[in-house]
Amino acid sequence: GALPLCDIDSHAVRIEFSRGDAQGCETFLIARRDVPVIGRIKHDAVLLDARTVAEDELAEVAEAVRAYFDALDAGAEGTRRPPSCWARPAISTTASRRSCWP
């Protein structure tokens, strides 16, 4: 962006994994959906920034995340992980309140 060293106030959904993984989820959300859902990976979690999602897109984003975990449960190719990694995902919201101005 125009100010790459600045953090902009926002909220995000943080998806942590005890089954599957952040890289597999991000790949699924981009490559295996008709409408790609773009997030970012930070500390082994996928962050979906609410600043970039319109209210009428929320259901599509929720469905995309649910579809990833459904694909894990179904053993879809490219999503299956060893049983020791399987459990329910933990989803929480986070906020950043930093400014780039002195």
Sequence and secondary structure as in RCSB ss.txt:
>XXXX:A:sequence
GALPLCDIDSHAVRIEFSRGDAQGCETFLIARRDVPVIGRIKHDAVLLDARTVAEDELAEVAEAVRAYFDALDAG
AEGTRRPPSCWARPAISTTASRRSCWP
>XXXX:A:secstr
   TT    EEEEEEE SSS HHHHHHHHHHSSSS    EEETTEEEEEGGG  GGGHHHHHHHHHHHHHHHHHT
 TTT   GGG S  EEEEEEE   S  
